Amino acid sequence: MIESTITLLKKFDKRKKIEEDFEWVIKIVSSSENFNHIVVSNRLFNVFSHKWRNHLSENKLKEYSFMFEQEKTMTIGQFL
């Protein structure tokens, strides 16, 4: 019982860290002011994906990728 509770708490903590990291990635891409910033944002997303690859399902990774690409597209549209 205690072990399962601890395991559940660890999973919850990982999910929270993943969400916090992704929010940070989105903040960075949305604050981009030129194409060089976008390139750095792409690299940052790649680092995020690599860091959490063992903890994310394929579907969740696709969801994060889609959200990142949407935010990137909106940001690029602001400075074109």
C-alpha positions in Angstrom: 0.0 0.0 0.0 2.7 2.5 1.0 4.9 1.5 -1.9 2.1 2.1 -4.4 1.3 5.5 -2.9 5.0 6.5 -3.1 5.1 5.3 -6.8 2.0 7.3 -7.5 3.4 10.4 -5.9 6.7 10.0 -7.9 4.7 9.8 -11.1 2.7 12.9 -10.2 5.9 14.7 -9.4 7.4 13.8 -12.8 4.3 14.9 -14.6 4.4 18.2 -12.8 8.1 18.7 -13.7 7.3 17.9 -17.3 4.5 20.4 -17.4 6.7 23.1 -15.8 9.5 22.5 -18.3 7.1 22.6 -21.2 5.5 25.9 -19.9 9.0 27.3 -19.8 9.7 26.2 -23.4 6.4 27.9 -24.5 7.4 31.1 -22.7 10.7 31.1 -24.6 9.2 30.6 -28.0 6.4 33.1 -27.4 8.9 35.8 -26.4 11.0 35.3 -29.6 11.6 38.5 -31.5 13.5 37.2 -34.6 14.3 34.0 -36.5 17.5 33.4 -34.4 15.3 33.2 -31.3 13.1 30.7 -33.1 16.1 28.5 -33.9 17.1 28.6 -30.3 13.5 27.7 -29.3 13.6 24.7 -31.6 16.7 23.5 -30.0 15.2 24.0 -26.6 12.2 21.9 -27.5 14.5 19.2 -28.8 16.3 19.2 -25.5 13.0 19.0 -23.7 11.9 16.1 -25.8 15.1 14.3 -25.3 15.1 14.9 -21.5 11.6 13.5 -21.0 11.5 10.9 -23.8 11.4 7.9 -21.4 8.5 9.4 -19.4 6.3 10.5 -22.3 4.1 8.4 -24.5 4.2 8.8 -28.2 0.8 10.5 -28.2 1.8 12.9 -25.4 5.0 13.9 -27.2 3.0 14.5 -30.4 0.6 16.7 -28.4 3.5 18.7 -27.0 5.0 19.0 -30.4 1.7 20.2 -31.9 1.3 22.9 -29.1 4.9 24.0 -29.6 4.5 24.3 -33.4 1.2 26.3 -33.0 2.9 28.8 -30.6 5.9 29.1 -32.9 3.7 29.8 -35.9 1.8 32.5 -34.0 5.0 34.1 -32.8 6.5 34.1 -36.3 3.4 35.7 -37.6 3.8 38.6 -35.2 7.2 39.6 -36.5 6.7 39.0 -40.3 
